[in-house]
Amino acid sequence: MYKIAVLGTGYVGLTAGVGLASFGSKVLCLDIDKEKIEKLKKGISPIYEADMEELLNKNIDEKRIEFSTDISEGVKWADIIFLAVGTPPKEDGSADLSYIEEAAKEIGKNLNGYKVVVTKSTVPVGTNKKLKKIIMDNDPDNHEFDIVSNPEFLREGSAIHDFFHPDRVVIGTESGRPIEAIKKIYRPLYLNETPFVFTDLETAETIKYASNCFLAMKITFINELARFCDASGANVQTIAKALGMDGRISPKFLHPGPGYGGSCFPKDTKALAYTARKFDTPLKLIETTVKSNEEQKHYAAKKILKMLGNAKNKRVGLLGLSFKPETDDMRDSSAIVIIEDLLRAGVEEIKAFDPQAMENAKKIFKDKITYCTDEYEVAKDVDILALVTEWNQFRNLDLQKIKSLMKGNAFCDLRNIYKPDEVKEAGFIYEGVGIR
């Protein structure tokens, strides 16, 4: 049994730690955040993710996972070290590698024998070779080690499921020595015939960015088409359905909305565009995707304001604040841009509710908006109700009750959840994205 240390207990690190422990390895999750580690020792997850706490506590009870702030001892103890620290975007769009570089220094200082260092964090092409040099420069005794690029493809809200049921596992290496160890820690996936892609470091690094950027472009394409449909009178839902019937295209990610957000798509599109510019090979499609996605968020706000007519003395109700359902993550959420645009336009009050993201929203907006306890409190006395995030509990609203609570009768469905005729029959003025 391999001993695995995971540096970083965020969304990626904690999922990897819990997942690898569930596969039978002995796992030590490391973080410099003492408060977070203390919570994890008690079985409290710092992130909202389906099934996370259940699996976390199961592995704690079965003594397969532990938590510590002692990075040096953790590195010395482990056979395999996963790097899962954040690589947030800088203002210019490039990835901030300071955290992962610092982690590499700590690994180098504490090497005490052969280790396999696995980069799980999303990093630009060439980073793993840079990390290898940092580790070597900080190891006075020149211990042997191998570095592996093993990018994650986890969807927030479905991370646990995705870890156990991946479409593929990508492994980038410079030598064959660490491959057997990687196969063993992922043995359940290997036995289930999950496809494994073995390649070099640079290709593995790029696969991660290419995957996210392609999906972001697909979302942006259908959003731009939805804007065209709003102008022309065509129905984007029927168009998307017909497109999805083409086996070369598939129906996935062809759902119009107020723009993508979260921790991956915005960061990764900007980072790949920046890196491509550095190599003097600009990726114009990705650059346009970034720009168009921001426009889509403002377009959603304009749609609400257009339905309001005059923003002054008007109240707006928003259903959903997280960038997608089944997560409390508000990073780059469309709701942020929508709220900022509505406040700038001079609306009297914005009322909002989200099943999981309320605490994060309060950190961003403080007392600028009104926080409600459920969807029906949001509807009370508002002039317009806008559905921003497609949580399941918003999919079957009591429209008659909503109508009776509202002051106005405008319903803006930014996720195209409802059938227009159904909403109109309930007495609303309805607008979706690319449908009417």
N, C-alpha and C positions, 0 to 999 in steps of 0.2 A: 504494500500500500504506500503510495506516494504522500508525502507531507506537502501541502500546498499553502502558501501565504498569498493573500490577496491584498494589495496596497490600494486602499480607497474603498469606502463603504457607501458610495452613492448608488445611483440607479443601476449602473453597469456592474460595479464591484460586488454589491450585495447580492444581486441576482446570480452572478457567476459563483460567488461563495456558497450560497445556499444550494445552487444547482449541483456544483461539484461535490458538496457534502452529501447530497441525496444520491449521487452516483457511487458513494462509498469511500471517498477520499477523506483524509483528516485535513480539515481546513482551519486556518487561522486568519481572520480578517483584521487588517491593521488600518488605523486612521489616527491622525493627530488631533482630531476633535474628541476631547475627553467626554463631553456630554453625550455625544452620539454613541460612543462606545459603551457608556454606562447603560443607556437605553437598550442597546442591542443585547447586552448581557442579560437584561431582564426580559428579552423576547419582544421588545417593542421596536417595530420597524420605523425608521425615520422618513420613509416614503410610503405613499399609498399605492399599492399594487395588488391586484387580485391574487389571492392564495399565498402571498408573501409571508404574513405572520404565522400562518398555520405551518408552513414548511420550515420557517425559521425556528419555531419552538420545538417542532419534531426533531430537528437535527441537534438543537441544544440538549434536549432530553436524552437523546441517544449518543451524546458526547462526540459528535462528528464535527462540530463547529464551535470555535471559541473566538473571542474578540480581545484586542489589546491595542494600546498606544505605543508599545515598545517596538519600534520599527527595527532597530538593530538586532534585537534578540529574535524577532520574527524571521528576518532574513537568514540569520545563522541557522535557525531551526529547520527551515524549509528545504525541500528538494527542488520544488518548482515555485517560481514567484510570478504571480500575475500582476501586471501594472494596469490599474483601472482608475487612475486619477483623472480629474477633469482636464479638458483642453478647450476652455471657453474661447469665444471669438474676441479678437481685439477690435478696435474701432475701424481698422482698415480691412477687416474681414479675415485676416490671417488667424491661424490657431495659436493661442497662447500656450507655449510648450514649457513654461517655467516650472509648473508643478511636476510634470513627468520627468523633466530633466533633474529636478531636485531629488525625486524618488530614485532615479538612476544613480545619482551620486551616493545616496544612502546604501544602495545595493553594493556598489563598488567598494565602499569603506568596510562593509561587513561580510564580504565573501569569505567563506572558510572551507571551500571545497567546490566541486563541480555543481553548477546550478543550471537550470533551464529558466530563462527569463522570458515570459510571454506577455507581449503587449496586447491588451484588450482595448485600451483607449483608442479613440479614432484620431489618427495622426497623419499628417501630410507625407507624401512620398519622400523617402530619404531619411525619415525620422529614426527608424530602427537602427540604421547604421550609425547615426549620430549618437543614439543612446548607448550603443555598443562601445563606442569610443569613450564616452563619459564614464561608463562602468570601468573600462580598462584603465583610464587615467586616474581613477580614484582607488584602484586596487594595488597597493604597493607590493603584494606578493604574487601578482600575476596568476591568479587562479583561473582554471579553465571554466568557461561557461558558453552557452549557446543562447542566441536571441531568436525568438519566434514571433511572427506577426499573426495574431488570431483575432481578427476584427469581429465585433458583435453586430448582430442584425436583429436586435430586440425592438419590438414595438411597445411603447409605453401603454400600460393598461393590459397588455398581453405578454409581458416579459417572461413570466414563469412558463407559460405555455410555449412560447417561442424557444426558450432554452432547451426544453425537453423535446420539442418537435421542430427542429430547424429545417429549412429548405436545403441547406448545405452548411458545411463547416469548412472555412478557409484557413489553411495553414501555410504561412510563408517562412521559409528557412534558408540558411546558407549551406547547411550540411544535413546529412541523414541521421546524425547521432540523436537528436531530440525527438525524432518522429515516433519511435516506439513508446516513449513516455507519454506523448500526447495521445496516442491511440489508446493507451491503457486508462488514462483518466477520463477519456470520452468513450470508454468501451461499450456502454449501453447503446450509444448512438451508432457505433460501428457495427454492433451485432444486429441492430435494426435496419441496417443497410442505408443509413443516412449518407448521402453523397459527401465525400471529402475531396476538397480541391487542394492539392499540394503544389506549391509554386514558390517563386522567389519572394524576397521581402518587398521589393518595389511593387510587384504586381498585386500582392495581398493588400498592401496599403491602399492601392488605387481602386481595387474591387469595392471596398467599403464606400468610398466617395462616389464611385460610378453608380452604384445601386441606389443610393439615396438621391443623387442628383437626377437620375432618370425618373424616379417616382415623383420627385418634385416637379419636373417638367411635365409629366403626365397630368398631374393635378392642375398645374397652371394652364395647360392647353384647354382642359374642359372648362376652367373658370373664364378664360378669354372667350371661348365659344359661347358660354352662358351670357356674357355681356353682349355679344353679337345677337344672341337670341332675344334678349331684352329689347334691343333696338329694332330687330327685324320682325318679331312676332313668331319666330320658330320656337319649337319646344325642345329644350336641351336634354330633358330626360329621355325622350324618344330617340333623339340622336345618339345619346350615350349608350342606350340599350342596343341600338343597331350597330354601333361601333364595336361594342363588347362581344357581339356575335362573331366577329372576325377573329379567328384563332390566332392571327398574328398580333392582335391588339389586346384581347382579353378585357373583361368588364371591370377588373380591379383598378381602383384609384381614378375612376371616371365619375366621380360624384361632386358636382359643383358645391361651392360653399364660400365662406368669407375669407379664404386664404389659409394656407398651411402655417403651422407654428410649431412649438415644442423645442426640444433640446437637440434635435438632429438635423432636420431638413434646412432650417435657416442657417445654422452654423456650417453645415457641410457644403452647401452650395456656395456660400461665400468663400470658404477655405479653398475649395478646389478652383474656383475662379481666380483667387489670388495666386495660388501656386502655379496655375497655367500661365498667368501673366509673367511670373518670374522666369518661366522657361521660354518666354516669348512665343507661346502658342495659345493665345486667348481663346477661351471657350465661349463664343458669343451666345449660344443657346442658353447656357447656364447663367450668364450675366443678365440676359433678358428675363429669364425665369425669376431671378431675385428681384428685379425691378417690377415686373408684372405682379408678383405676389404681394408686394407692398401696396401697389395700386388697387389690388382686389380688396384689401382690408379697408382702404379709404372709400372704395366703391360701395361696400356694405353700409358704411356710415351714411354716405350720400343717399342711399336707397331709403334708409330710415327717415332722414331729414326731408326727403322729397315727399314721403307719405305724410309727414307731419304738417307740411306746408309752411308754417311759421314756428320756429323753435321756441320763441319767447312764451313764457307762462305754460309750457308744455311739460308733461311728465312722461318719461320713457321707462318701460319695463324690459329687462334683459333676462332671458332664461339661458343660463350657462355662461361660465367664465373661463374654465380650463380650455386648453387648445384642442382637446378631444375628450370624449367620454372615458370613464374608467381610470382617470388620473386626476391628481390635484395640481398638476403642473401648469403654470401660467406663463412659462417662458415663451416669449414671442407670440402669445395668444392674440388672435384677431380681436378679442374682446377689449384688449388694452387700447388698441388704435381706435376702435369704435367709440369707447367711452371718452377718450381724449378729444376726438372730433366732435362728439355731441356736447361736451362741456364747452369746447371752444365756440360752438355755434350758439351757446347761450340757453340751452334747455334748463328749465327750472329745477328738475330733479331727475336723477337716474336711480331706479330701484333694480336690484339684482339678486339672483339666487343661483347657487351652484351646489350640487350635492356634496362635493369634496373640496372645492377650491376657495371657500370663503375666507379662511385664515390667510391664505396667500394674497387674496384680493385686498384684504385690509392692510397688508404691509405695503401694497402699491398705492392704493387710493385713499387710505385713511378715512377721513370724514367727508370726502368729496362726493361719495355716493351713499345710497341707503341700502343696508344689507337686510335681506328678508329671510324668513325661516322656511318658506316653501314657494312653489310656483303661483299659488293663489294669492298669497300676500303681495307678491310682485304685481299681480294684475290689478289690485285695488287702486282705483282712481287714476290709472295711467291713460294717456291718450293713444299710445301705441304699444304693442307687445311684440318684441323681436326674439326669435328663437336663434341663439348663437351657437350652442353646443348640443349635439344630438344625444343627450342622456336618455336612457330608456324610459325614465319616468315622465319625460316630456313628450313621448310619442303618442300618448293616449290621453290628452288633456280633456277635461270636461268643458267643452267649448261653450256650452250654454252658461255654465257657472262663470267661466272666464269673462264672457260677454256682459253678464250682469254685474260683475265687479268693476269693470273698466268704465272710465269716463268716455273714452272714444271707442272706435270700432276698427282700428287699423291693426292688421296682423302681418308682420314681416317674417317670413319663414326662410332664414338664411341657410338652412340645410335641406330644404325641399322635402321635409318629412311628411307634410300633410297634402292631401289631394285638394287642389284649389276649390273645386266645386263644393266639397264637404265644408270647408271653412266659410265660403261665401253663403251657403245655405244657413249657416248659424248666425248670419247677420254681419259678417266682417267684410271689410275691404281687404283683399288678400294680394300679397306679392311674394313670389319666391325668387330664386336666382335662375334666370333663363326660362322661367315658366310663369303663367299668369292664371 
